[in-house]
Amino acid sequence: MFLRLSTAALALVSTALPVLADEVNVYSHRQPELIQPLADAFTAETGIDVNIAFVGKGMAERLIAEGDRSPADLVMTVDIARLTEIVDAGVTQPVTSDVLNANIPAALRDVDNHWFGVTSRARIVYASKDRVADGEVTTYEDLASDKWNGRICSRSGTSDYNIALLGAVIAHHGEEAAKTWAEGVKANLARKPVGGDRDQVKAIWAGECDISIGNTYYMGKMMDDAEQQEWANSVRIVFPTFEGGGTHLNVSGVAMTKSAPNKAQALQFMEWLTGDDAQHIYAETNHEFPVKDGVARSEIVQSWGDFTADSINLTDVAKARPAALRIIEEIDFDG
C-alpha cells in the first residue's frame, strides 16, 4: 500500500521539510523480488524511488475501482494475456516514445502503444536425461500422444503460462483441436497438477515423471540455487515447436495507467527498463531473454542453444485466453 499525505498535511510540513524525492508507483503481477534489483538500480542511477505493490489477482478490477484516485503509475505483468486484459479494461493510456520503439521489436509491443514487452521467455519441455532419449520430444502437439502416458508432470492448467500455451494451440489449430489436445495431455499426467514449474523438475528428479512443461528462466533460477542444482542437472531443456510453427514465447510487460500521477517519471522508468543496463539485469539476474537487440542472454541461457520462435502474434494468443480457460475448466484438467 502506498502512503500519501493529504493536501493539508503537506501544507503544514512544506516549509519545514525538503521536497520529497521523485517516485514511480508500480502495481506488479510479478513477484517483487524479481523486480527489486531493477528498481534499486534505477533509483541509484536517477534518484527516483520505485514503490512496488504486488497485486496477484484482480489488478484490472482494482484500477477500475480506484479510478482517477489510483496512485499507480505503471502496471507490470507476467504474460501477454494479463497485459492485454488490463489494457482492454480501459485503465491504461498510450505512450509515445522513440526510445521504446527503438528498443523493443514491433512484434513485442502494442500497435496502439498501450503495452510494451520488456523481456521474453520460452515455454519449453524439461526432459529427464536418464529416461528420455534425444529427439524423443519434438512438438507441442506430440505431448498429447499416448507414448507419454503417465510420464508428464504439470502445474495447474489455469496458471497464466499454461493458459497462454493453450491459447497458442487455439491460435494454431482452433478450439476443438485445442480441447482434444488438452484432454490428451491430461490423460498423460503422472500425477495431479501441483506446485510451480520448479516443482515439476523436482518430480522428474525424484522419478515421478519423465517430462514437464516450464519456462526457460526457471532452469537458470535452479542453477543459481545450491539446493535445486541437483534437480536442474537431472533434466535437459528441449525447445518443442508447433507443427508448421516455432517455439512458444511469452513476455513480461509494462503499461502506463490512465491515472499516472507521476507520468514523466513513469515514462523514464519504462524507457530505462528497455535500455542496456536493465536488459542486462533481466538477463543475468532472472535469466530472461532481453528484448533489446545486442544485449546478450546469460551464459546459462546461451548454453541451451538457439531455437526458432513461433510466428503467431501474441495478441492472438491473448485473445484466446477466455476460450483456453473455458477448455481447462470443461475438461477438469486439475481434477
C-alpha contacts under 8 A as a table, 3 or more apart, distances in Angstrom:
res1	aa1	res2	aa2	distance
1	M	53	A	6.35
2	F	25	N	7.83
2	F	51	N	7.48
2	F	53	A	7.73
2	F	71	P	7.27
5	L	9	A	6.01
5	L	10	L	6.24
6	S	9	A	5.17
6	S	10	L	6.23
7	T	10	L	5.11
7	T	11	A	6.25
8	A	11	A	5.13
8	A	12	L	6.51
9	A	12	L	5.22
9	A	13	V	6.54
10	L	13	V	5.33
10	L	14	S	5.64
11	A	14	S	5.35
11	A	15	T	7.76
12	L	15	T	7.28
13	V	16	A	5.20
13	V	17	L	5.90
14	S	17	L	5.65
14	S	18	P	7.28
14	S	19	V	7.39
15	T	18	P	7.83
21	A	47	G	7.25
21	A	48	I	6.50
21	A	49	D	7.03
22	D	47	G	7.20
22	D	48	I	4.84
22	D	49	D	6.24
22	D	265	Q	7.32
23	E	48	I	5.02
23	E	49	D	4.44
23	E	50	V	5.73
23	E	51	N	7.25
23	E	262	N	7.09
23	E	265	Q	6.82
24	V	48	I	7.07
24	V	49	D	6.17
24	V	50	V	4.85
24	V	51	N	6.16
24	V	72	A	7.87
24	V	73	D	6.24
24	V	74	L	7.72
24	V	262	N	6.30
24	V	265	Q	6.15
24	V	266	A	5.68
24	V	269	F	7.81
25	N	50	V	5.97
25	N	51	N	4.81
25	N	52	I	6.16
25	N	53	A	7.79
25	N	71	P	6.61
25	N	72	A	4.98
25	N	73	D	5.22
25	N	74	L	6.53
26	V	50	V	7.17
26	V	51	N	6.01
26	V	52	I	4.83
26	V	53	A	6.14
26	V	72	A	5.58
26	V	73	D	5.97
26	V	74	L	4.86
26	V	75	V	5.63
26	V	76	M	7.16
27	Y	52	I	6.09
27	Y	53	A	5.01
27	Y	54	F	6.01
27	Y	55	V	6.17
27	Y	59	M	7.73
27	Y	72	A	6.19
27	Y	73	D	7.94
27	Y	74	L	6.30
27	Y	75	V	4.79
27	Y	76	M	6.43
28	S	31	Q	7.20
28	S	32	P	7.23
28	S	52	I	6.59
28	S	53	A	5.99
28	S	54	F	4.85
28	S	55	V	5.69
28	S	56	G	7.67
28	S	75	V	5.71
28	S	76	M	4.76
28	S	77	T	6.13
29	H	54	F	6.04
29	H	55	V	5.38
29	H	56	G	5.31
29	H	57	K	7.61
29	H	59	M	7.83
29	H	75	V	7.66
29	H	76	M	5.93
29	H	77	T	4.64
29	H	78	V	6.20
30	R	34	L	6.94
30	R	35	I	7.50
30	R	54	F	7.02
30	R	56	G	7.64
30	R	76	M	6.88
30	R	77	T	5.84
30	R	78	V	5.71
31	Q	34	L	5.70
31	Q	35	I	7.20
31	Q	54	F	6.60
32	P	35	I	5.23
32	P	36	Q	5.85
32	P	52	I	6.82
32	P	53	A	7.71
32	P	54	F	6.41
33	E	36	Q	5.19
33	E	37	P	7.39
34	L	37	P	7.06
34	L	286	N	6.95
35	I	38	L	5.41
35	I	39	A	6.30
36	Q	39	A	4.91
36	Q	40	D	5.99
37	P	40	D	5.20
37	P	41	A	6.22
37	P	281	I	7.57
38	L	41	A	5.20
38	L	42	F	6.15
38	L	273	L	7.79
38	L	278	A	6.33
38	L	281	I	6.89
38	L	282	Y	7.86
39	A	42	F	5.18
39	A	43	T	6.15
39	A	49	D	7.68
39	A	50	V	5.66
40	D	43	T	5.20
40	D	44	A	6.14
40	D	50	V	7.75
41	A	44	A	5.10
41	A	45	E	6.24
42	F	45	E	5.18
42	F	46	T	5.98
42	F	47	G	7.61
42	F	48	I	7.22
42	F	269	F	7.34
42	F	272	W	7.51
43	T	46	T	5.22
43	T	47	G	4.74
43	T	48	I	4.92
43	T	49	D	5.37
43	T	50	V	6.90
44	A	47	G	5.81
44	A	48	I	7.96
48	I	265	Q	7.42
55	V	58	G	7.27
55	V	59	M	6.05
56	G	59	M	7.37
58	G	61	E	5.17
58	G	62	R	6.05
59	M	62	R	5.07
59	M	63	L	6.26
59	M	86	I	7.46
60	A	63	L	5.20
60	A	64	I	6.18
60	A	85	E	7.37
60	A	86	I	5.16
60	A	89	A	6.37
60	A	91	V	7.34
61	E	64	I	5.08
61	E	65	A	6.15
62	R	65	A	5.13
62	R	66	E	6.16
63	L	66	E	5.09
63	L	67	G	5.99
63	L	70	S	6.59
63	L	91	V	6.53
64	I	67	G	5.20
64	I	89	A	7.68
64	I	91	V	6.61
66	E	69	R	5.43
66	E	70	S	4.87
67	G	70	S	5.75
67	G	91	V	7.94
67	G	259	S	7.07
68	D	258	K	7.67
68	D	259	S	5.04
69	R	259	S	7.15
70	S	259	S	6.28
70	S	260	A	7.69
71	P	259	S	7.60
71	P	260	A	7.02
71	P	261	P	6.62
72	A	75	V	7.41
72	A	257	T	6.73
72	A	259	S	7.33
72	A	260	A	6.01
72	A	261	P	7.47
73	D	256	M	5.87
73	D	257	T	5.43
73	D	259	S	6.96
73	D	260	A	3.99
73	D	261	P	6.26
73	D	262	N	6.21
73	D	263	K	6.71
73	D	266	A	6.10
74	L	254	V	6.74
74	L	255	A	5.65
74	L	256	M	4.49
74	L	257	T	5.51
74	L	260	A	7.13
74	L	266	A	6.68
75	V	254	V	5.60
75	V	255	A	5.44
75	V	256	M	6.46
75	V	257	T	6.96
76	M	83	L	7.75
76	M	252	S	7.23
76	M	253	G	5.61
76	M	254	V	4.51
76	M	255	A	6.77
77	T	80	I	7.73
77	T	82	R	6.30
77	T	83	L	5.93
77	T	252	S	5.63
77	T	253	G	5.57
77	T	254	V	6.61
78	V	82	R	7.17
78	V	83	L	7.88
78	V	160	D	7.93
78	V	251	V	6.83
78	V	252	S	4.57
78	V	253	G	6.87
79	D	82	R	5.71
79	D	83	L	6.39
79	D	160	D	6.97
79	D	161	Y	7.28
79	D	164	A	7.82
79	D	250	N	5.97
79	D	251	V	5.20
79	D	252	S	5.12
79	D	253	G	7.03
80	I	83	L	4.96
80	I	84	T	6.11
80	I	164	A	7.94
80	I	250	N	6.45
80	I	251	V	5.88
80	I	252	S	6.95
80	I	253	G	7.28
80	I	314	L	6.78
80	I	315	T	7.43
80	I	317	V	7.96
80	I	318	A	6.02
81	A	84	T	5.32
81	A	85	E	5.99
81	A	160	D	7.78
81	A	164	A	6.99
81	A	317	V	7.42
81	A	318	A	4.31
81	A	319	K	7.43
81	A	321	R	6.57
82	R	85	E	4.99
82	R	86	I	6.41
82	R	160	D	7.96
82	R	318	A	7.99
83	L	86	I	5.45
83	L	87	V	6.49
83	L	115	W	6.97
83	L	253	G	6.82
83	L	254	V	7.49
83	L	255	A	7.68
84	T	87	V	4.85
84	T	88	D	5.92
84	T	115	W	7.49
84	T	315	T	7.77
84	T	318	A	6.82
85	E	88	D	5.12
85	E	89	A	6.29
86	I	89	A	5.08
86	I	90	G	7.04
86	I	91	V	6.60
86	I	92	T	7.25
87	V	90	G	5.55
87	V	91	V	6.26
87	V	92	T	5.61
87	V	114	H	6.72
87	V	115	W	7.47
87	V	255	A	7.97
88	D	91	V	7.79
90	G	258	K	7.97
91	V	257	T	5.72
91	V	258	K	5.24
91	V	259	S	7.78
92	T	114	H	6.55
92	T	255	A	6.56
92	T	256	M	5.52
92	T	257	T	4.06
92	T	258	K	4.42
92	T	259	S	7.88
93	Q	114	H	5.85
93	Q	255	A	7.72
93	Q	256	M	5.91
93	Q	257	T	5.86
93	Q	258	K	4.86
94	P	112	D	6.62
94	P	113	N	4.90
94	P	114	H	4.42
94	P	115	W	7.87
94	P	256	M	7.46
95	V	113	N	5.47
95	V	114	H	6.28
95	V	256	M	7.37
95	V	267	L	7.96
96	T	113	N	6.75
97	S	100	L	5.34
97	S	101	N	6.30
98	D	101	N	5.07
98	D	102	A	6.02
99	V	102	A	5.16
99	V	103	N	6.11
99	V	271	E	6.24
100	L	103	N	5.18
100	L	104	I	5.84
100	L	116	F	7.90
100	L	270	M	7.84
100	L	271	E	5.85
100	L	274	T	6.91
101	N	104	I	5.61
101	N	105	P	7.24
101	N	106	A	7.40
102	A	105	P	7.48
103	N	274	T	6.06
103	N	275	G	7.05
103	N	291	V	7.33
103	N	292	K	5.07
103	N	293	D	7.20
104	I	108	L	6.44
104	I	109	R	6.87
104	I	116	F	7.55
104	I	117	G	7.17
104	I	118	V	7.45
104	I	274	T	7.16
104	I	291	V	5.87
104	I	292	K	5.79
105	P	108	L	5.50
105	P	109	R	6.97
105	P	291	V	7.12
105	P	292	K	7.57
106	A	109	R	5.51
106	A	110	D	7.70
106	A	111	V	7.72
107	A	110	D	7.89
107	A	313	N	7.19
107	A	314	L	7.76
108	L	116	F	6.52
108	L	117	G	5.24
108	L	251	V	7.64
108	L	291	V	7.97
108	L	314	L	7.74
109	R	113	N	6.90
109	R	115	W	5.89
109	R	116	F	4.40
109	R	117	G	5.69
110	D	113	N	4.93
110	D	114	H	5.84
110	D	115	W	5.23
110	D	116	F	6.29
111	V	114	H	7.86
113	N	116	F	7.29
114	H	255	A	5.97
114	H	256	M	7.28
115	W	253	G	6.78
115	W	254	V	5.82
115	W	255	A	4.72
115	W	256	M	7.79
116	F	253	G	5.40
116	F	254	V	5.46
116	F	255	A	6.48
117	G	120	S	7.35
117	G	251	V	5.66
117	G	252	S	5.74
117	G	253	G	4.09
117	G	254	V	6.49
117	G	291	V	7.45
118	V	251	V	7.09
118	V	252	S	5.97
118	V	253	G	5.19
118	V	254	V	7.08
118	V	273	L	6.72
118	V	274	T	5.99
118	V	279	Q	7.93
118	V	290	P	7.25
118	V	291	V	6.02
119	T	251	V	5.58
119	T	252	S	5.46
119	T	253	G	7.02
119	T	279	Q	7.76
119	T	282	Y	7.41
119	T	288	E	6.23
119	T	289	F	5.60
119	T	290	P	5.16
119	T	291	V	5.31
120	S	249	L	6.57
120	S	250	N	5.56
120	S	251	V	4.21
120	S	252	S	6.25
120	S	288	E	6.15
120	S	289	F	5.03
120	S	290	P	6.68
120	S	291	V	6.70
121	R	215	N	6.50
121	R	216	T	6.07
121	R	217	Y	6.89
121	R	249	L	5.60
121	R	250	N	5.64
121	R	251	V	6.36
121	R	288	E	5.76
121	R	289	F	5.75
122	A	215	N	5.74
122	A	216	T	5.58
122	A	247	T	6.79
122	A	248	H	5.73
122	A	249	L	4.48
122	A	250	N	6.45
123	R	161	Y	7.68
123	R	165	L	7.45
123	R	213	I	6.76
123	R	214	G	5.48
123	R	215	N	4.62
123	R	216	T	6.43
123	R	247	T	7.38
123	R	248	H	5.70
123	R	249	L	6.26
123	R	250	N	7.61
124	I	213	I	5.67
124	I	214	G	5.48
124	I	215	N	6.02
124	I	216	T	6.47
124	I	237	I	6.92
124	I	238	V	6.13
124	I	239	F	5.25
124	I	240	P	6.36
124	I	247	T	7.57
124	I	248	H	7.70
125	V	137	V	7.95
125	V	211	I	6.58
125	V	212	S	5.60
125	V	213	I	4.58
125	V	214	G	6.11
125	V	237	I	5.96
125	V	238	V	5.20
125	V	239	F	6.49
125	V	240	P	6.95
126	Y	201	V	6.93
126	Y	211	I	5.46
126	Y	212	S	5.26
126	Y	213	I	6.15
126	Y	214	G	6.80
126	Y	235	V	5.88
126	Y	236	R	5.75
126	Y	237	I	5.01
126	Y	238	V	6.38
127	A	132	V	6.18
127	A	204	I	7.88
127	A	210	D	6.09
127	A	211	I	4.51
127	A	212	S	6.81
127	A	235	V	5.10
127	A	236	R	5.40
127	A	237	I	6.45
127	A	238	V	6.99
128	S	131	R	5.40
128	S	132	V	5.44
128	S	204	I	6.39
128	S	205	W	7.48
128	S	210	D	5.33
128	S	211	I	6.24
128	S	234	S	6.01
128	S	235	V	4.44
128	S	236	R	6.56
129	K	132	V	6.00
129	K	133	A	7.44
129	K	234	S	5.92
129	K	235	V	5.09
129	K	236	R	6.17
130	D	133	A	7.75
130	D	234	S	7.70
131	R	210	D	6.39
132	V	136	E	6.49
132	V	210	D	6.75
132	V	211	I	7.90
133	A	136	E	5.36
134	D	137	V	7.47
135	G	138	T	6.40
137	V	142	D	7.57
137	V	143	L	7.99
137	V	238	V	7.16
137	V	240	P	6.83
138	T	142	D	6.75
138	T	239	F	7.97
138	T	240	P	5.24
138	T	241	T	6.87
139	T	142	D	5.17
139	T	143	L	7.12
139	T	240	P	4.68
139	T	241	T	4.76
139	T	242	F	5.55
139	T	243	E	6.60
140	Y	143	L	5.51
140	Y	144	A	7.97
140	Y	240	P	5.85
140	Y	241	T	5.97
140	Y	242	F	5.67
140	Y	243	E	7.93
141	E	144	A	6.11
141	E	145	S	7.75
141	E	181	W	6.94
141	E	242	F	6.69
141	E	243	E	7.27
142	D	145	S	5.20
143	L	148	W	6.74
143	L	184	G	7.64
143	L	185	V	6.05
144	A	148	W	7.35
144	A	181	W	5.64
144	A	182	A	7.27
144	A	183	E	7.64
144	A	184	G	4.26
144	A	185	V	4.57
144	A	187	A	7.92
144	A	188	N	7.05
145	S	148	W	6.07
145	S	149	N	7.64
145	S	184	G	6.82
145	S	185	V	7.80
146	D	149	N	5.01
146	D	184	G	7.64
146	D	188	N	6.77
148	W	151	R	5.13
148	W	152	I	6.62
148	W	188	N	5.65
149	N	152	I	7.37
149	N	187	A	6.72
149	N	188	N	3.95
149	N	189	L	6.75
149	N	190	A	7.50
150	G	187	A	7.74
150	G	188	N	4.91
150	G	189	L	5.18
150	G	190	A	4.12
150	G	191	R	7.76
150	G	209	C	7.08
151	R	188	N	6.31
151	R	189	L	6.22
151	R	190	A	5.31
151	R	208	E	7.83
151	R	209	C	4.61
151	R	210	D	5.02
151	R	211	I	6.33
152	I	185	V	7.86
152	I	188	N	5.94
152	I	189	L	4.69
152	I	190	A	5.42
152	I	191	R	7.94
152	I	209	C	5.52
152	I	210	D	6.11
152	I	211	I	5.09
152	I	212	S	5.48
153	C	189	L	5.71
153	C	190	A	5.88
153	C	191	R	6.48
153	C	192	K	7.97
153	C	193	P	6.88
153	C	200	Q	5.73
153	C	203	A	7.46
153	C	204	I	7.86
153	C	209	C	5.97
153	C	210	D	7.70
153	C	211	I	6.41
153	C	212	S	4.93
153	C	213	I	7.59
154	S	157	G	7.65
154	S	189	L	7.37
154	S	192	K	7.90
154	S	193	P	5.18
154	S	194	V	7.00
154	S	197	D	7.43
154	S	200	Q	6.21
154	S	212	S	5.79
154	S	213	I	6.42
155	R	159	S	7.27
155	R	193	P	4.77
155	R	194	V	5.05
155	R	195	G	5.55
155	R	196	G	5.37
155	R	197	D	6.31
155	R	200	Q	7.11
156	S	159	S	5.51
156	S	162	N	7.66
156	S	193	P	5.07
156	S	194	V	6.09
156	S	195	G	7.49
156	S	196	G	7.98
156	S	333	F	7.77
156	S	334	D	6.02
157	G	162	N	5.67
157	G	163	I	6.64
157	G	193	P	7.50
157	G	328	I	6.20
157	G	333	F	6.02
157	G	334	D	6.31
158	T	162	N	6.55
158	T	163	I	5.91
158	T	325	L	6.53
158	T	328	I	6.79
159	S	162	N	5.42
159	S	163	I	6.10
160	D	163	I	5.17
160	D	164	A	6.07
161	Y	164	A	5.16
161	Y	165	L	6.31
161	Y	215	N	7.98
162	N	165	L	4.98
162	N	166	L	6.15
163	I	166	L	5.09
163	I	167	G	6.00
163	I	321	R	6.41
163	I	324	A	5.85
163	I	325	L	6.34
164	A	167	G	4.80
164	A	168	A	6.28
164	A	250	N	7.73
164	A	317	V	6.45
164	A	318	A	6.98
164	A	321	R	6.61
164	A	324	A	7.82
165	L	168	A	5.03
165	L	169	V	6.43
165	L	248	H	6.95
166	L	169	V	4.87
166	L	170	I	6.26
166	L	178	A	6.91
166	L	182	A	7.68
166	L	324	A	5.77
167	G	170	I	5.02
167	G	171	A	6.18
167	G	317	V	4.93
167	G	318	A	6.87
167	G	319	K	7.80
167	G	320	A	4.87
167	G	321	R	5.61
167	G	323	A	7.62
167	G	324	A	5.54
168	A	171	A	4.89
168	A	172	H	6.21
168	A	248	H	7.35
168	A	312	I	7.42
168	A	316	D	7.85
168	A	317	V	5.11
168	A	320	A	7.64
169	V	172	H	5.14
169	V	173	H	5.90
169	V	174	G	7.22
169	V	178	A	5.68
170	I	173	H	5.22
170	I	174	G	4.40
170	I	175	E	5.16
170	I	177	A	7.47
170	I	178	A	5.38
170	I	317	V	7.81
170	I	320	A	6.67
170	I	324	A	7.51
171	A	174	G	6.03
171	A	312	I	7.28
171	A	316	D	6.45
171	A	317	V	6.19
171	A	320	A	7.04
172	H	242	F	7.96
172	H	312	I	7.63
173	H	177	A	5.90
173	H	178	A	6.55
174	G	177	A	5.74
174	G	178	A	6.15
175	E	178	A	4.95
175	E	179	K	6.10
175	E	323	A	7.25
175	E	324	A	7.97
176	E	179	K	5.23
176	E	180	T	6.44
177	A	180	T	5.10
177	A	181	W	6.16
178	A	181	W	4.96
178	A	182	A	6.13
179	K	182	A	5.09
179	K	183	E	6.16
179	K	327	I	5.96
180	T	183	E	5.13
180	T	184	G	6.23
181	W	184	G	5.03
181	W	185	V	6.30
182	A	185	V	5.11
182	A	186	K	6.16
182	A	327	I	7.86
182	A	328	I	7.46
182	A	331	I	7.99
182	A	333	F	7.82
183	E	186	K	5.07
183	E	187	A	6.18
183	E	331	I	6.63
183	E	333	F	7.59
184	G	187	A	5.09
184	G	188	N	6.43
185	V	188	N	5.12
185	V	189	L	6.59
186	K	189	L	5.35
186	K	333	F	5.96
189	L	192	K	7.05
190	A	208	E	6.93
190	A	209	C	5.92
191	R	208	E	7.99
192	K	334	D	6.25
192	K	335	G	6.85
193	P	334	D	5.63
194	V	199	D	7.85
195	G	198	R	7.89
195	G	199	D	5.59
195	G	200	Q	7.38
196	G	199	D	5.30
196	G	200	Q	6.80
197	D	200	Q	5.33
197	D	201	V	6.82
197	D	213	I	7.31
197	D	214	G	5.25
197	D	215	N	7.19
197	D	218	Y	7.12
198	R	201	V	5.14
198	R	202	K	6.35
198	R	214	G	7.87
198	R	218	Y	6.53
198	R	219	M	7.88
198	R	222	M	7.51
199	D	202	K	4.99
199	D	203	A	6.25
200	Q	203	A	4.95
200	Q	204	I	6.38
200	Q	212	S	6.12
201	V	204	I	5.02
201	V	205	W	6.27
201	V	211	I	8.00
201	V	212	S	6.98
201	V	231	W	6.10
201	V	232	A	6.90
201	V	235	V	7.40
202	K	205	W	4.99
202	K	206	A	6.16
202	K	231	W	5.27
202	K	232	A	7.96
203	A	206	A	4.91
203	A	207	G	6.22
203	A	208	E	5.23
203	A	209	C	6.32
204	I	207	G	5.07
204	I	208	E	5.68
204	I	209	C	4.99
204	I	210	D	5.44
204	I	211	I	6.64
204	I	212	S	7.83
204	I	231	W	7.78
204	I	234	S	7.58
204	I	235	V	7.64
205	W	208	E	7.71
205	W	230	E	7.84
205	W	231	W	5.38
205	W	234	S	5.64
205	W	235	V	7.57
207	G	210	D	7.07
209	C	212	S	7.86
214	G	218	Y	7.43
215	N	218	Y	5.87
215	N	219	M	7.76
216	T	219	M	5.81
216	T	220	G	7.35
216	T	237	I	7.87
216	T	287	H	7.87
216	T	288	E	7.56
216	T	301	V	7.99
217	Y	220	G	5.15
217	Y	221	K	6.34
217	Y	286	N	6.41
217	Y	287	H	4.92
217	Y	288	E	5.51
217	Y	301	V	7.95
218	Y	221	K	4.86
218	Y	222	M	6.12
218	Y	287	H	7.91
219	M	222	M	5.12
219	M	223	M	6.19
219	M	232	A	6.34
220	G	223	M	5.08
220	G	224	D	6.31
220	G	286	N	7.34
220	G	287	H	5.65
220	G	300	I	6.45
220	G	301	V	7.12
221	K	224	D	5.16
221	K	225	D	6.48
221	K	286	N	6.91
221	K	287	H	7.29
222	M	225	D	5.11
222	M	226	A	7.76
222	M	228	Q	5.09
222	M	229	Q	5.55
222	M	231	W	7.61
222	M	232	A	6.01
223	M	226	A	7.18
223	M	228	Q	6.76
223	M	229	Q	4.88
223	M	232	A	6.34
224	D	228	Q	8.00
224	D	229	Q	7.21
225	D	228	Q	5.32
225	D	229	Q	6.04
226	A	229	Q	5.40
226	A	230	E	7.98
227	E	230	E	7.16
228	Q	231	W	5.33
228	Q	232	A	6.46
229	Q	232	A	5.00
229	Q	233	N	6.03
230	E	233	N	5.11
230	E	234	S	6.40
231	W	234	S	5.35
231	W	235	V	7.24
232	A	235	V	5.72
232	A	236	R	7.75
233	N	236	R	7.42
237	I	304	W	6.85
239	F	247	T	6.22
239	F	307	F	6.72
240	P	246	G	7.60
240	P	247	T	5.84
241	T	245	G	6.10
241	T	246	G	4.46
241	T	247	T	4.46
241	T	248	H	7.18
241	T	310	D	7.48
242	F	245	G	4.69
242	F	246	G	5.47
242	F	247	T	6.61
242	F	248	H	7.87
242	F	310	D	7.57
243	E	246	G	7.73
245	G	309	A	7.98
245	G	310	D	5.36
245	G	311	S	6.53
245	G	312	I	7.89
246	G	307	F	7.93
246	G	308	T	5.26
246	G	309	A	4.83
246	G	310	D	3.64
246	G	311	S	6.66
247	T	307	F	7.15
247	T	308	T	6.06
247	T	309	A	4.77
247	T	310	D	4.88
248	H	309	A	6.40
248	H	310	D	5.42
249	L	309	A	6.58
249	L	310	D	6.85
250	N	314	L	7.43
254	V	270	M	7.32
256	M	260	A	6.75
256	M	266	A	7.31
256	M	267	L	7.90
257	T	260	A	5.26
260	A	263	K	5.31
260	A	266	A	7.71
262	N	265	Q	5.55
262	N	266	A	5.99
263	K	266	A	4.99
263	K	267	L	6.14
264	A	267	L	5.26
264	A	268	Q	6.28
265	Q	268	Q	4.97
265	Q	269	F	6.27
266	A	269	F	5.12
266	A	270	M	6.20
267	L	270	M	4.98
267	L	271	E	6.15
268	Q	271	E	5.26
268	Q	272	W	6.08
269	F	272	W	4.94
269	F	273	L	6.11
270	M	273	L	5.23
270	M	274	T	6.90
271	E	274	T	5.47
271	E	275	G	6.61
272	W	275	G	5.07
272	W	277	D	7.83
272	W	278	A	6.58
273	L	277	D	7.96
273	L	278	A	5.07
273	L	279	Q	6.67
274	T	278	A	6.39
274	T	279	Q	6.04
274	T	291	V	7.40
274	T	292	K	6.55
275	G	278	A	5.73
275	G	279	Q	6.03
275	G	292	K	7.27
276	D	279	Q	5.23
276	D	280	H	5.99
276	D	292	K	7.58
276	D	295	V	6.56
277	D	280	H	5.22
277	D	281	I	6.38
278	A	281	I	4.99
278	A	282	Y	6.19
279	Q	282	Y	5.04
279	Q	283	A	6.15
279	Q	290	P	5.41
279	Q	291	V	7.47
279	Q	292	K	7.10
279	Q	295	V	6.76
280	H	283	A	5.01
280	H	284	E	6.05
280	H	290	P	7.37
280	H	295	V	6.55
280	H	296	A	7.38
280	H	297	R	7.91
281	I	284	E	5.24
281	I	285	T	5.47
281	I	286	N	7.45
282	Y	285	T	5.56
282	Y	286	N	5.24
282	Y	287	H	6.42
282	Y	288	E	5.86
282	Y	289	F	7.62
282	Y	290	P	6.90
283	A	286	N	5.81
283	A	287	H	4.57
283	A	288	E	5.03
283	A	289	F	6.07
283	A	290	P	6.16
283	A	296	A	7.46
283	A	297	R	5.43
283	A	298	S	5.35
284	E	287	H	5.45
284	E	288	E	7.88
284	E	297	R	7.42
284	E	298	S	5.19
287	H	297	R	7.25
287	H	298	S	6.02
287	H	300	I	7.73
287	H	301	V	6.62
288	E	297	R	7.42
289	F	297	R	5.94
290	P	293	D	7.60
290	P	295	V	6.32
290	P	296	A	7.28
290	P	297	R	6.64
292	K	295	V	6.06
297	R	301	V	6.04
297	R	302	Q	6.09
298	S	301	V	5.20
298	S	302	Q	6.19
299	E	302	Q	5.10
299	E	303	S	6.26
300	I	303	S	5.21
300	I	304	W	7.09
301	V	304	W	5.56
301	V	305	G	7.62
302	Q	305	G	5.69
302	Q	306	D	7.62
312	I	316	D	7.20
312	I	317	V	7.54
313	N	316	D	5.40
313	N	317	V	6.72
314	L	317	V	4.93
314	L	318	A	6.23
315	T	318	A	5.03
315	T	319	K	6.20
316	D	319	K	5.08
316	D	320	A	6.45
317	V	320	A	5.28
317	V	321	R	6.87
318	A	321	R	5.35
319	K	322	P	7.26
320	A	323	A	5.44
320	A	324	A	6.09
321	R	324	A	5.00
321	R	325	L	6.09
322	P	325	L	5.23
322	P	326	R	6.17
323	A	326	R	5.04
323	A	327	I	6.22
324	A	327	I	5.16
324	A	328	I	6.35
325	L	328	I	5.17
325	L	329	E	6.29
326	R	329	E	5.18
326	R	330	E	6.01
327	I	330	E	5.00
327	I	331	I	6.19
328	I	331	I	5.54
328	I	332	D	5.97
328	I	333	F	5.45
329	E	332	D	4.92
329	E	333	F	6.68
330	E	333	F	7.95
332	D	335	G	5.21
